[in-house]
Amino acid sequence: MVCLLVNSLAYEAQAQGRTVSGKVVSAQGEGLAGVTVLVKGTSNGASTDASGNFSLSLASGQENGTLVVSYIGFTSQEVPIAGQSSINITLQPDEQTLNEVVVIGYQTVRKSDLTGAVSVVSPEAASRVSANSVAESIQGLTPGVTVRTEGVPGSNARIEIRGTASFLNTDPLYVIDGMIADANTTINNNDIASIQVLKDASAAAIYGARAANGVVIITTKQGKEGPAKVSFSAKYGVQQIPKRWDVMNASEFAAMQRMQYQNSNKAPLPSVAEGTFNPAINTDWQDESLQNGSLQDYNVSLSGGTATSNYLISASYFKNEGFVKATSFDRGSLRVNTSSQKGRVTFGENMVLTNSIARSPGEGNPIYDMAIMLPVIPVQDPSYVTPSNPDGYGIGSTSAVTYAYNPVAVRNYRNYRTEFAKLVGNAYVDVKLVEWLSYKFNVGLEVSFDHLQRIRKTGVYQFNATSYPSEINEDRSRYLSTLFEHTLNFNRTFGDHSINGVVGISQQQAEREFTSGGRTNLLYANGQYYPTVGAATGTASAGGGLGDDYKIFGYLGRVNYTFKDRYLLTFTGRVDEDSRFGANYRRGFFPSVAASWRISEENFFNAPWVSDLKLNASYGKLGIVVPNLGSWPYTAYINSSPRAIFGTDQTPYIGAYAARLANPDLHWEERVQQNLGIDASFLNNRVSLEFNVYNSLSKDAILDLDVPGYLGNLQGNPFINTASIRNKGFEIAATYRSSTTSDFRWDVSANATTIKNKVEEVGQGVSFIQTGNARSAVGRPVGEWYVIRTAGIFQNQDEINNHVSAEGTVIQPNARPGDIRFIDKNGDGQINNEDRDFAGSPWPSLQAGGQFNASYKQFSLNVQLVGVFDYTIYNDVRRALDIYQNTNFRSDLSPWSPTNTNTSDPRIGLETDDQGIISNNRAESDRWLEEASYVRFRNVELGYELPASLLTRARISNARLFVSGQNLFTITNYSGLDPDVTGGIRERGLDNGHWPSPRVISVGIQAGF
C-alpha cells in the first residue's frame, strides 16, 4: 500500500509540471473576478478570484501551450505560455457582446443599433422555470409581453404582445432558426440559445402579413470551436395544486341543505334528511380528483468544432404527470445542428425531431366538477348499479340531485390520447460573393404526423345522462410546411457613413391531410376492453379530407443607414401574396420607417456617467392572417349530400347547394403602429434603461356577419373585414449590475407594461359585440364585463317597498328580505337585460415582472416575480357554488336570515316557485365579478457550484446542484384557485374552471465534461 501511494504521488508530481499564475484586469486596471483561464485544447483551467488573480497547475507538456482567457463582456484572448511562470493579462471590452447582437429577421445587428422595439429574453432566466412551452417560460421576463398559463400538462400558454389586435387570434409569429413554425410544446426549451421579441412595426415589418401580433425569433444552440464537450442536466420536481376549493363536508352540507329545503317549506331529500342521512358517506371529491404530480426533465448534448466547422447534438426527455389524476405529457427530442465553412461558402442545418404524447380524461372539467359535486354521493356504490351504470358510479339520484360529472367515472370511461411526431428545421447555404455582399439560400421544413385516439367505455358519469355504446374514434393527420427563401445581405462603410440591409424573396406552402375512423361496441373480454377499431363490432364511421392547403409568397427588404454612429435610419417593407384570400385581395404591402438619434455621441453632450443615450421613433403597417379562417374563406361551402327523386322511375339524383355564404372581398387585418422610445445606459453600462410608448390601431379586423339561415347560410356566418381596435400604453425595463470586484455579485431587473385597449369600430350597423356576459363596445375595452349591478341585500320589507322607480313602481316586487338588490339602470321599474352596465375590465392597468440574481463564491440565487394589477375576473365556479341549487356549498357560507343580517350571502332556498331566489342567481350579475390583482413568486432557485478541486480528477469541467420552488405562493384577494386565467379574447377574464399553475419543488444538477 505504501509503495502504491508513493508511486501515485510521484506520478502526480511528474504530471503536475509547473504552475503559472497572474492577474487579469480591465482596460482601466480593475481586477476582474470570475474570468475563465483555460489551457487551449484541454479541460485544464481555473477562474480568477475577487481581485482578478489566478493560479493554474500545468500538466507535463503544457509549459509551451496557450492560455485562452474569456469573460462575458470582453474579447477573449489567447496568450502563449512560453515557459513563463507569471502572466498578467488585460482584457478589452467586447462592444458586440456588451451591446448584445440580436436577430431581427434575416439579419443580426447590435442591440445598441436597433431603431425598433425589440426585447431580448435571457434563455438562462427562461430555463429556470419548468415549462411546457417557450411562451410559458418567458412570463414576466420582458415588457409588453403578456403570458397567461394553465396547469394542464402539455398545454400551450396564451401570449399577447402589446394587447390584442384581432377579435379572432392573438398568437404571435414564431421563427425558429429561420423556419416559420409554431413553437408549441413539441420544442425543447433547453435547446434555445436566444429569444428575441419583435414588438413594433419597424422590427416586425420584414415578416409583413403575419407580423401584427408580434414576432418571436428563437435561435437554438450551436457548437463552438474546441474539443468535444458533453453537457448534462437533470431535474426532478414534485408538483401540486397550490390551492383547493374550500367546500363543505357531508355533515356540513347536509345541515345546510336541510336549512335550504326547510326555508322553502319542502321536505329535505333522503340523502340529507334526519334519520336517513348516512354520515359514513363523506366523499372528498378533490381527494378523488387530485394527486401529487411530478416533473422530470433530462438533457444531454455533445458539441464541439474547429475553426471552420462546428456541431451540436442534443437529446432530451420531458415528462409531466399532472396534479389531476389521469393527466400526463411526455416529450422526447433529438436535435442536430451543424455548420461548416469552405472558403467563401458556409453551409449548415438545424433540425429537431420530437415525439410527444398527452393523455387526459375525455370529457368534463375535474377542476369544476370536484368543487360542485355533492359530498353525500359515494364514488361507487352497489345501489347505483344499472344497465347503463354497470360499475355503480355515484352520479346522483332523485335523493341527491346534482348534474356534475363524477370525475372518477369520467377518467375510467372516457380517455383521450394525443400523439405528435414532428420534424422541424432548416438547411442553408451562405455564399460571400464579395466582402460586403453575401447570398443565402434557406430551406425550411415542418412535418408532423398526428394521432388522436378517443375511447368511450360503457357507462354513464352524470345523473339522467343518456347511455351510449362503447366506442373508439381515431383521427390521423399529416401536416407539411415547406419554406424556400433567397436573400442578399449587404454591409458597406464609407467614412462616417454605414449602410447595411437585406433583400429577398420568401415562399411557404402548408397543407394538412386528415383521415378519421371509428366504430361502436368495443370488444370486451376477460375483464378488459380491446381499444382498436378492428376489434369493435358496431356501427362504423369514416371521414377524411384536406384541412389546410395554402401558399404565401413575399418580397422583402430592409435598409439600415448610420452616420457617425449617431444618426440611424431604417426602412423596411414586404409585399405578401396569400392564396387564402380572393383574387382581388391577395396582395398587400407592409412598410415601416424608423429613426434613432444617439445623443450621447453629440459633441455638446458631456455627461461621463452616461454610457449611452438614444432616442427611437418608428411607424409602420403590419398584417394578420387569422388561422381560424381556414384555407378557402373567400369561397362558399358546397354540400353535395342532397338527393332528389325525379321521373316515373323515381331515380335518385345527386344534388348540391351552397351551405355557407362567402365573402370574396375578404382580406388581411391590418395594424398601424407608432412607437417612441429611449434606450440608455449609465455608470459604465452597470445601469441600463429602456422606455417605449406605443400606439397601434388595428383596422379591417375580421368578424363573422350574423346572417339568418334561411338566406342559405347553414354552416356558420361568413367572415367580413369590419372592426377596429386600438392599443396604447408604455413599457419600461431597467437593470442594475453590481461591481464584479468582490466575491458577492448581484443584479436586479424589473419591467412594467400598461395596455389601454379600446374598440374603435365594430361595423355591421352595430356598436358592440356581446359574448356571454362580456361586451366589446365602441369606445371601451375588448371583452369588458357587462352585467346587472347589485347594491347589497334587502334587510326588510320596507327596503323592498322603497326600492322604486321615478314613477313609484316597485322594482323587485317578488323579492323577500335577504334577496339581492339590483340596480334599475334604465329606470323602467323592472330588472332585465336592459339594466346591464359595464362593471369591470379584464385588462390589467399594470403588469410587471422582476428578477434578482446574486452569487457568493460557489452559491447563486435567482428570484423571479410576476405582478398583474387592477383587473376583473368573472368567477363562474363561485357562481355555480353560490346559486345553492344542486351543488355543494362554500365552507364559509353564511346565508342571510332574520337573525344573521350582517352577511354578504343572500338567503338560501330553492328556486321552485321563488322568483326572488331565481333573481338572486342571475348569471348576468356583478355578484360573480372579483378584483383579481396578484403578485406571484414565480420562481426561487438556490444553486451551488461544486469546487473545481473536486471535479478535476473526474475530468468534469463544471457541475452545479440546485433546488428551486416555482409558483411558491401568490398574494391575491381572488377567491378562485388562480387569478392568472386564460379565458378567450372576447371573454378574457372568464374563470370557468381554469386549471391553476401548479406549485413545483425541484432539485437538479447541471454538469459539463
C-alpha positions, -999 to +999 in steps of 0.1 A: +000+000+000+028+024+009+046+016-024+014+023-043+009+056-025+045+067-032+042+057-068+009+076-072+024+108-056+054+105-078+032+102-109+011+132-099+042+153-093+056+143-127+023+151-144+018+183-125+047+201-142+048+237-131+024+264-121+016+296-139-001+325-121-010+361-128-037+387-128-065+396-153-076+433-153-098+455-174-085+484-196-089+506-166-067+484-144-096+469-124-092+433-114-118+410-130-133+382-109-146+350-124-126+351-156-120+317-171-084+308-178-081+276-198-052+257-214-062+256-251-073+222-263-077+208-228-101+209-199-074+222-175-084+256-163-091+280-134-111+311-125-098+344-112-106+354-076-122+386-064-090+406-072-085+390-106-057+367-096-054+332-108-031+302-104-031+272-127-012+240-124+002+228-157+004+192-168+036+179-183+039+193-218+017+223-213+045+247-204+046+259-241+009+258-246-016+286-249-039+302-224-074+310-235-088+338-214-125+346-216-150+367-197-186+379-205-185+414-220-148+412-230-130+400-260-114+366-255-076+364-257-051+337-265-018+342-246+013+319-253+027+305-220+062+302-235+076+287-203+066+318-182+055+313-146+038+347-143+015+362-169-006+394-165-035+399-190-055+430-199-089+422-214-106+447-238-143+453-238-162+434-264-185+460-278-205+434-297-212+414-266-218+445-244-244+457-269-259+422-275-261+410-310-297+403-317-315+386-346-342+408-362-353+387-391-329+378-419-302+399-402-282+403-370-274+437-356-260+452-324-288+459-299-274+494-295-281+500-332-318+489-331-343+515-342-373+494-334-388+479-303-371+445-296-369+427-263-341+402-257-351+375-233-324+356-214-327+319-221-309+313-188-337+331-169-364+314-190-349+279-185-351+282-147-388+276-149-401+241-156-424+250-186-443+231-212-436+257-239-415+287-248-443+312-241-448+298-206-411+301-198-409+339-206-437+351-183-427+383-165-393+385-181-399+412-207-422+443-210-450+444-235-455+406-235-485+392-216-483+355-209-512+336-192-506+300-182-526+270-170-518+237-153-529+212-180-499+190-189-488+197-224-509+229-227-497+260-246-497+293-228-516+323-241-493+350-253-502+386-263-478+412-275-489+448-267-526+438-263-549+423-289-552+435-325-578+409-335-611+395-323-601+361-336-565+354-328-536+369-308-509+344-314-475+359-325-455+345-354-427+322-344-394+319-363-371+290-352-337+291-368-351+308-398-381+284-402-415+299-397-432+274-375-452+271-343-430+269-311-455+248-292-449+222-266-431+200-290-400+223-288-374+216-261-367+248-242-332+236-232-321+238-269-327+276-271-297+300-272-316+333-277-351+347-277-360+380-294-394+395-294-402+420-322-429+443-309-433+473-332-438+477-369-401+487-376-388+455-361-415+431-374-424+446-409-399+422-425-425+395-418-453+415-433-487+400-435-482+377-405-465+400-380-491+423-365-494+401-334-457+404-329-428+381-338-408+357-315-375+347-330-358+317-315-322+307-322-310+273-310-276+264-296-246+258-318-213+241-313-182+261-306-146+258-316-127+234-293-126+198-282-158+178-278-178+189-248-205+169-231-232+188-212-258+172-190-287+184-169-314+166-149-343+179-129-369+162-109-398+180-093-430+174-073-460+195-083-493+200-066-523+223-069-514+255-049-550+259-036-581+239-031-618+248-031-630+254+005-662+235+004-684+216+029-680+181+040-710+157+041-723+167+076-719+204+069-736+200+035-765+180+050-772+206+076-771+235+051-793+217+026-818+208+053-820+245+060-824+252+023-854+229+020-870+240+053-867+276+042-887+267+011-912+246+031-901+214+014-891+181+029-853+176+028-841+149+004-833+115+019-796+119+014-796+148+040-828+143+060-826+135+097-829+097+101-818+089+065-786+109+063-756+085+062-726+101+078-704+072+066-706+087+031-683+117+031-666+119-003-639+145-007-641+149-045-609+169-045-590+140-030-606+117-056-595+141-084-561+154-074-527+139-067-491+150-062-478+152-098-442+151-110-419+168-134-388+152-150-365+170-174-333+154-187-310+168-213-276+157-227-256+173-255-224+168-274-208+198-290-175+210-304-159+222-336-129+235-354-121+269-370-142+260-400-170+238-387-190+231-356-216+207-344-242+202-316-261+170-309-286+170-281-313+147-267-339+154-241-368+137-223-395+157-205-423+141-185-451+158-166-476+137-145-503+163-138-518+172-104-551+160-118-553+122-119-550+105-154-534+136-170-498+135-184-475+148-210-443+131-224-419+145-249-387+131-263-365+151-287-333+148-307-316+178-322-287+180-347-272+214-355-241+217-378-223+244-396-192+243-419-172+268-439-153+261-471-137+293-484-164+318-491-192+292-486-209+284-453-235+257-451-253+240-423-286+228-409-306+229-377-330+200-372-351+187-343-371+155-342-397+153-314-424+129-303-449+140-276-478+122-260-506+138-240-532+119-220-564+133-204-600+125-194-622+129-225-650+150-211-659+174-184-636+196-163-625+180-130-615+214-115-651+225-119-667+192-110-647+185-079-660+218-064-697+213-070-701+175-067-720+166-036-701+150-007-731+128+002-726+109-031-702+079-029-676+073-056-691+039-062-719+020-046-740-011-055-772+010-052-762+029-083-757-002-105-779-002-136-775-015-171-763+020-181-741+022-150-726-013-146-698-002-123-722+016-099-705+050-100-721+077-078-738+100-102-766+115-081-802+104-079-836+118-070-824+116-034-792+136-041-796+157-072-766+170-090-756+174-126-719+175-120-698+147-136-683+120-114-646+127-122-636+092-112-661+077-137-651+101-164-614+092-163-623+055-163-648+057-191-635+085-214-599+086-224-581+109-248-546+102-261-529+126-285-495+119-301-474+143-323-443+131-342-427+162-356-397+173-376-388+210-376-357+226-391-339+243-419-308+239-441-289+268-457-260+278-479-244+312-474-220+325-501-199+355-496-199+370-531-177+399-522-165+413-489-197+434-485-223+412-502-235+377-494-262+354-508-281+329-487-305+301-497-326+289-468-349+258-469-372+252-440-393+222-432-420+213-406-437+180-409-460+165-383-477+132-380-506+135-355-527+109-339-557+114-317-574+084-301-608+088-282-622+059-263-656+057-246-664+027-225-698+016-215-712+036-186-726+070-176-710+096-153-738+121-149-773+120-134-800+114-160-774+112-188-781+093-220-764+059-222-742+054-253-725+023-265-688+019-261-668+035-290-634+042-304-625+070-328-591+077-343-580+108-362-548+108-381-533+137-400-501+148-417-491+184-417-464+196-441-450+231-444-421+240-466-402+273-468-378+285-496-360+318-492-334+336-512-318+367-496-289+391-503-273+407-473-250+438-478-229+458-455-207+488-466-189+516-448-179+549-464-161+570-440-187+582-414-215+565-434-226+529-429-253+511-448-265+475-445-296+456-452-312+426-468-335+420-498-350+387-508-380+365-517-398+340-495-422+312-504-440+290-480-466+263-486-486+244-460-511+215-462-528+192-438-544+159-447-566+140-423-583+107-420-607+096-393-623+063-385-643+048-356-667+021-345-690+014-317-692-017-294-657-023-283-647-059-277-648-067-240-634-100-229-615-113-198-625-082-179-609-057-202-616-037-233-597-041-266-593-005-278-589-009-315-612-001-344-607-036-358-618-052-326-651-033-323-682-048-338-708-020-341-716+009-364-685+021-383-678+057-393-651+072-415-640+106-429-611+125-443-601+153-464-577+182-469-579+205-439-553+231-450-538+240-483-524+274-489-494+293-502-476+325-492-452+344-515-434+375-504-408+401-514-389+416-485-363+443-479-347+463-452-321+491-453-302+504-422-283+536-425-259+551-399-240+583-398-212+586-373-229+560-351-251+590-342-280+591-366-297+559-376-324+553-402-342+521-411-366+514-440-384+481-441-410+467-464-426+435-475-451+426-502-471+394-495-494+373-516-516+348-498-538+322-515-563+323-486-579+355-499-599+362-531-580+370-563-585+408-559-572+409-524-543+385-523-515+411-523-506+435-496-478+459-489-465+464-453-439+492-450-423+508-420-397+535-412-377+541-381-351+566-369-328+569-339-306+597-325-277+587-303-275+619-282-245+606-262-223+608-293-230+645-299-202+669-292-223+690-269-232+661-247-208+659-217-220+635-191-193+609-183-218+589-162-240+583-192-226+554-212-253+556-240-284+576-247-305+570-277-340+582-289-360+560-312-392+565-333-410+542-357-441+540-378-454+512-400-482+488-410-484+451-404-509+423-413-526+394-396-537+362-413-561+346-389-557+308-389-594+304-378-604+313-414-591+281-429-577+279-464-607+289-485-627+316-466-634+336-498-654+308-514-687+291-504-691+257-489-709+232-511-730+204-496-731+175-521-751+152-499-787+161-510-806+136-531-837+143-552-861+118-569-873+126-604-892+108-632-916+080-634-889+055-625-882+076-593-845+078-600-824+094-572-802+122-585-772+138-566-777+175-558-757+202-542-762+236-527-742+264-511-742+257-474-724+288-463-723+322-478-688+336-486-671+370-489-649+372-520-636+406-507-621+392-475-585+404-469-558+409-443-564+425-410-540+455-407-523+470-377-508+505-379-482+511-352-463+541-338-435+538-312-414+563-294-386+550-272-355+558-252-325+534-247-300+544-221-272+530-200-252+546-172-222+541-150-201+522-175-232+501-185-239+489-150-274+505-152-295+501-183-329+515-191-355+510-219-386+530-222-412+528-250-445+545-257-467+527-283-500+534-301-514+508-325-546+508-345-559+475-359-581+481-390-603+458-410-604+434-381-624+403-391-657+393-376-684+369-386-715+385-401-747+374-385-768+361-414-801+341-410-800+305-420-830+309-444-807+330-466-787+299-474-762+302-445-764+269-427-727+263-419-718+294-399-716+331-405-694+345-433-663+365-423-660+402-432-635+429-425-654+454-404-639+462-370-611+483-355-592+480-322-567+504-306-540+495-281-517+520-264-495+523-234-459+523-222-432+498-214-402+502-191-374+479-183-344+486-161-314+466-149-287+473-123-255+452-121-232+453-091-195+456-093-176+424-102-146+431-079-158+411-049-170+376-041-205+389-037-221+399-070-257+407-078-280+423-103-317+433-103-340+439-132-376+450-134-401+457-161-436+471-163-463+475-190-495+493-194-521+484-220-551+506-227-574+487-250-603+502-269-627+491-296-628+519-322-654+503-346-675+472-349-693+479-381-723+459-394-745+488-382-739+479-345-718+494-318-709+463-298-703+425-298-719+405-270-701+373-259-717+357-228-715+383-200-688+404-218-694+432-243-669+446-267-684+481-273-671+511-293-651+533-270-645+506-244-621+477-239-625+443-256-645+419-235-655+443-207-679+428-183-715+439-190-738+428-162-765+440-139-751+458-109-761+450-073-765+472-042-764+448-013-791+428+003-827+438+013-828+437+051-866+441+054-899+445+035-897+483+038-865+484+018-881+463-009-912+486-010-890+517-011-868+504-040-890+521-066-886+538-100-892+575-106-929+567-113-931+549-079-932+513-093-917+487-070-887+474-090-884+440-074-920+431-062-911+394-059-882+399-036-881+390+000-858+401+029-824+386+023-826+389-015-801+408-037-810+444-045-804+450-082-799+485-098-826+495-123-802+513-146-827+524-172-854+534-147-882+514-163-893+499-129-881+463-136-849+443-137-840+428-171-812+427-196-818+464-204-803+472-170-769+458-177-739+481-172-702+480-177-687+467-144-650+460-148-623+453-174-604+420-178-574+441-190-550+450-162-539+486-158-504+474-150-484+443-153-449+438-141-420+414-137-388+414-116-357+394-112-330+393-086-297+373-091-269+370-066-238+349-062-213+345-035-184+323-043-200+289-053-235+299-043-261+315-065-296+327-060-324+336-085-358+351-077-385+359-103-416+378-095-447+385-116-474+411-108-507+419-125-528+447-112-563+462-114-584+438-135-616+419-130-624+382-133-658+365-137-656+336-112-680+310-127-672+283-103-682+305-074-714+313-093-721+276-095-715+272-058-734+302-046-766+297-066-773+270-039-790+247-065-779+211-069-744+219-058-721+218-028-716+249-007-687+271+004-674+262+039-677+298+049-713+303+035-733+324+059-768+329+043-789+358+054-816+352+079-836+374+102-810+366+129-780+368+106-782+401+087-745+411+088-736+389+058-730+393+020-746+360+012-783+361+003-809+339+019-809+302+010-838+284-006-850+265-036-857+282-069-890+263-073-919+289-070-895+315-056-888+343-081-866+360-055-841+331-054-842+329-092-833+366-095-805+362-069-789+335-091-788+356-123-756+348-142-756+383-157-749+398-123-718+415-108-721+391-079-696+369-096-671+396-105-639+399-085-609+421-085-580+398-092-547+417-088-519+395-077-482+392-071-466+358-076-433+344-066-428+328-100-395+311-092-369+309-065-337+289-072-307+283-050-276+268-066-242+256-056-212+253-080-190+224-070-154+234-065-130+226-093-107+208-070-134+181-066-140+178-103-106+178-120-097+142-113-131+131-127-124+152-158-156+172-151-152+208-161-181+221-141-210+209-120-238+227-103-265+215-079-297+235-074-331+234-057-360+255-069-395+264-059-419+275-087-452+294-080-445+291-043-472+315-033-495+341-047-506+373-029-542+380-041-577+386-028-592+365-056-613+336-042-607+312-071-578+288-074-557+311-096-561+347-108-539+341-138-568+328-160-565+323-197-601+328-209-606+338-246-603+370-265-638+383-261-642+368-226-607+373-215-613+372-177-636+342-176-627+316-149-649+286-158-628+260-141-593+273-151-566+248-142-542+267-119-505+268-125-490+242-101-466+247-073-434+228-081-405+219-059-375+207-079-339+195-074-314+192-102-279+190-115-260+206-144-226+193-154-201+197-182-174+172-193 
